[in-house]
Amino acid sequence: MTTTDDHSDLSPANALGTFPLGSSLPVNRLGYGTMRLTGEGVWDEPADRAEAVRVLRRAVELGVNLIDTADSYGPQISEQLIKEALHPYPESLVIATKAGLTRRGPNDWRPLGRPEYLRQQLELSLRHLGLERIDLYQLHRVDPQVPLAEQVGELAAMRDEGKIGHIGLSKVTVEQVTEARTIAPIASVQNRYSLLDRASEDVLDYCAAEGIGFIPYAPVATGDLARPGGPLDEAAKQHGATPSQLALAWLLHRSPVMMPIPGTSKRAHVEENTEAARIRLNDADFDALSALAAL
């Protein structure tokens, strides 16, 4: 049966404890992703900029200390919103951003991993976020036209210069992570993963074995499972939770290296999502939920 954590004095996102990102940077395991703060198609200004600022502040109030963003969200708008809402930053706040995708319009994403471009984007992110160093800087996509060694090598050079704390990768295979680790330490991997979509199971298992943080994007993308009356909806009612909360609780139970970053543009949804960190599943609950994807 599901249980709810009894540490009522803790903010929700603190309830699970921390993961040591890069073995040295403790972050609460339930974070917040900012992609949905921008306009339609992850392009241009949000419909309600003031609400976007309030969402970011509320996430931190709830104990979230891992904020994930990217230079391409907006582009640049998400990073600027973070600075507007949260600067000067709390000492414990970890801001993770990404580079390696260019934008030409709504829902248009194109890899670009040339070293000079990655360096340019890091400098812009430092300016937009009001930082001297990015705690976690992630290669948003591997550019197939540029050797991986050159892309990761440039990130490693900027880390050696003190502009990056830790290096992460996004949308990668086990082989790519393994190759990247011959060039520089890799603190995290951000791949699509959820109760419904487990195509990156091998990458997650590799990360768990190697102590690498795994940041699942689209963590509550459960499709038809969560429809009213659907299997996840019914299971959530039995557990006194929402489908999104149960999907997040499943992820958090799946592996201690798991760090979901559910995103939303509404304060109510931030509050709902962070409460998932209080939910405890037993192994039978986990297995029953795991089986839903086969239905």
C-alpha positions in Angstrom: 0.0 0.0 0.0 1.1 3.6 -0.6 2.2 5.5 2.4 2.8 9.2 2.8 6.0 10.4 4.4 5.4 11.6 7.9 8.1 14.3 7.9 5.4 17.0 7.9 7.9 19.6 9.0 9.8 19.3 5.7 8.9 21.0 2.5 7.7 18.4 0.1 10.7 18.3 -2.2 12.9 17.7 0.8 11.1 14.5 1.8 13.2 12.1 -0.1 16.6 13.4 0.8 19.3 14.2 -1.7 21.4 12.7 -4.6 25.1 13.6 -4.7 25.3 15.0 -8.3 28.8 14.4 -9.5 29.5 12.8 -6.1 29.8 16.2 -4.5 26.7 18.4 -5.2 23.7 17.4 -3.1 20.3 18.1 -4.8 16.8 17.1 -3.7 15.6 14.3 -5.9 12.5 16.0 -7.2 13.3 19.0 -9.2 11.5 21.4 -11.6 11.8 21.7 -15.4 11.2 25.1 -17.0 10.4 24.2 -20.6 6.7 24.8 -20.2 7.2 28.3 -18.8 7.6 29.8 -22.3 5.1 30.4 -25.1 3.5 27.9 -27.4 5.9 25.5 -29.0 8.5 26.5 -26.4 8.9 29.8 -28.3 8.7 33.4 -27.2 7.2 34.9 -24.1 4.8 33.1 -21.8 1.2 34.0 -21.9 1.5 35.2 -18.3 5.0 36.3 -17.4 4.0 37.2 -13.8 2.6 33.8 -13.2 5.8 32.2 -14.6 7.8 34.1 -12.0 5.4 33.1 -9.3 5.7 29.4 -10.3 9.5 29.5 -10.0 9.4 31.1 -6.6 6.8 28.7 -5.4 8.9 25.7 -6.5 11.8 26.9 -4.4 9.4 27.6 -1.5 8.4 23.9 -1.7 12.0 22.7 -1.3 12.9 22.3 -5.0 16.6 23.1 -5.3 17.3 21.7 -8.8 16.0 23.9 -11.6 16.5 22.6 -15.1 16.4 24.9 -18.1 18.1 25.4 -21.6 19.3 28.3 -23.7 16.8 27.1 -26.4 13.7 27.5 -24.3 12.3 30.6 -25.7 15.0 30.8 -26.8 16.8 32.4 -23.8 13.5 33.5 -22.2 13.4 30.6 -19.6 16.9 31.5 -18.3 15.9 35.2 -18.1 12.7 34.3 -16.1 14.8 32.3 -13.6 17.0 35.3 -13.0 14.0 37.6 -12.7 12.3 35.3 -10.2 15.2 34.0 -8.1 18.3 36.1 -8.3 20.2 36.5 -6.0 20.0 32.8 -5.7 19.7 30.8 -2.5 23.0 29.1 -1.7 21.5 25.6 -2.0 19.9 26.2 -5.4 21.4 24.3 -8.3 20.6 25.6 -11.8 21.2 23.2 -14.7 21.1 24.5 -18.2 21.8 23.1 -21.7 23.2 24.0 -25.1 23.4 22.2 -28.4 20.0 22.9 -30.0 19.2 25.9 -32.2 15.7 27.3 -32.9 14.1 28.8 -35.9 10.6 28.8 -34.7 8.0 27.1 -32.5 8.7 23.3 -32.1 11.7 23.6 -34.4 14.9 22.0 -32.9 18.2 21.5 -34.7 21.4 20.1 -33.2 24.5 22.3 -33.3 27.5 21.1 -31.3 30.4 23.0 -32.8 32.8 23.9 -30.0 32.7 27.6 -30.7 28.9 27.6 -30.6 28.8 25.7 -27.3 31.3 28.2 -25.8 29.2 31.2 -27.1 26.1 29.7 -25.6 27.7 29.1 -22.2 28.7 32.8 -22.1 25.2 33.9 -23.0 23.7 31.6 -20.3 26.0 32.9 -17.7 24.9 36.4 -18.6 21.1 35.6 -18.8 21.2 33.7 -15.5 23.4 36.2 -13.7 26.0 33.5 -12.7 29.7 33.2 -12.8 29.5 29.4 -13.1 26.9 26.9 -14.2 26.5 24.1 -11.6 25.4 21.6 -14.2 25.9 22.3 -17.9 24.4 19.7 -20.3 24.9 18.9 -23.9 21.3 19.2 -25.1 21.8 16.9 -28.1 24.8 15.2 -29.6 25.4 16.8 -33.0 26.0 13.9 -35.5 28.0 16.2 -37.7 30.6 16.9 -35.0 32.8 14.3 -33.2 31.5 13.7 -29.7 35.0 14.1 -28.4 35.0 17.7 -29.7 31.7 18.5 -28.1 32.4 17.0 -24.7 36.0 18.2 -24.9 34.9 21.8 -25.2 32.6 21.4 -22.1 35.6 19.9 -20.3 37.8 22.9 -21.2 35.2 25.3 -19.9 34.9 23.3 -16.7 38.6 23.5 -16.3 38.3 27.3 -16.7 35.8 27.3 -13.8 32.8 28.2 -15.8 31.1 24.8 -15.4 30.8 22.8 -12.2 29.6 19.5 -13.6 28.9 18.2 -17.1 25.7 16.4 -18.2 24.4 14.8 -21.4 20.9 14.6 -22.9 19.2 12.1 -25.2 22.2 9.7 -25.4 22.9 6.0 -25.6 25.0 3.9 -23.2 27.7 3.9 -25.9 27.8 7.7 -26.0 27.9 8.1 -22.3 30.7 5.6 -22.1 32.7 7.4 -24.8 32.0 10.8 -23.2 33.4 9.5 -19.8 36.7 8.8 -21.5 37.0 12.6 -22.1 35.5 14.1 -18.9 33.5 13.0 -15.8 29.7 12.9 -16.5 27.5 13.8 -13.6 24.1 13.3 -15.2 22.1 12.0 -18.1 18.8 13.5 -19.2 16.7 11.1 -21.3 13.0 10.7 -21.9 11.7 8.2 -19.4 8.4 7.6 -17.7 6.0 4.8 -16.6 4.8 4.6 -20.2 8.1 5.2 -22.0 11.0 3.0 -20.9 13.1 3.0 -24.0 16.0 4.3 -22.0 15.9 1.5 -19.5 19.5 0.4 -20.4 20.8 3.9 -20.0 19.1 4.2 -16.6 20.6 0.9 -15.5 24.0 2.0 -16.6 23.7 5.3 -14.7 22.5 3.5 -11.5 25.5 1.1 -11.7 27.9 4.0 -12.2 26.4 6.5 -9.7 25.4 9.0 -12.5 22.3 11.0 -11.9 19.4 10.2 -14.3 17.0 13.1 -15.0 13.9 11.8 -16.8 12.3 14.4 -19.0 8.6 14.2 -19.7 8.3 12.2 -16.5 4.5 12.4 -16.3 3.8 11.8 -20.0 1.5 8.8 -19.4 -0.9 9.2 -22.3 -4.0 7.1 -22.3 -3.1 5.4 -19.0 -4.1 8.6 -17.1 -7.4 9.2 -19.0 -10.5 9.5 -16.7 -11.3 5.9 -15.8 -8.1 4.6 -17.2 -5.8 2.2 -15.3 -3.5 4.9 -13.9 -6.4 7.1 -12.9 -8.1 4.2 -11.1 -4.8 3.2 -9.4 -4.3 6.8 -8.3 -7.8 6.9 -6.7 -6.9 3.8 -4.8 -3.8 5.4 -3.5 -5.4 8.8 -2.6 -3.2 10.5 -5.2 -3.4 12.0 -8.7 -2.2 10.2 -11.8 0.8 12.6 -12.1 1.7 12.1 -8.4 1.6 8.3 -8.8 3.7 8.4 -12.0 6.3 10.5 -10.2 6.3 8.3 -7.1 6.8 5.3 -9.4 9.9 7.0 -10.9 11.3 7.9 -7.5 10.9 4.3 -6.4 12.5 2.9 -9.5 16.1 4.0 -8.8 18.0 6.1 -6.2 19.7 8.0 -9.0 16.4 9.2 -10.5 15.8 12.9 -10.4 12.5 13.8 -12.1 12.0 17.4 -13.2 8.2 17.8 -13.9 7.4 21.1 -15.5 4.3 23.2 -15.4 3.2 26.8 -15.9 0.8 26.8 -12.9 1.5 27.1 -9.2 -1.2 24.6 -8.4 0.5 21.9 -10.5 3.9 22.7 -8.9 2.3 22.1 -5.5 0.7 18.9 -6.7 3.8 17.5 -8.3 6.1 18.2 -5.4 3.7 16.4 -3.0 4.7 13.2 -4.9 8.0 13.2 -3.0 6.0 12.4 0.2 4.4 9.2 -1.4 6.1 5.9 -0.6 5.3 2.9 -2.7 6.1 -0.7 -1.6 7.4 -3.2 -4.0 4.0 -4.6 -4.7 2.7 -1.2 -5.6 5.6 -0.6 -7.8 5.2 -3.9 -9.7 1.5 -3.3 -10.1 2.1 0.1 -11.6 4.9 -1.2 -13.8 2.5 -3.7 -15.3 0.1 -0.9 -16.4 2.2 0.0 -19.4 1.5 -3.5 -20.8 -2.2 -3.0 -20.7 
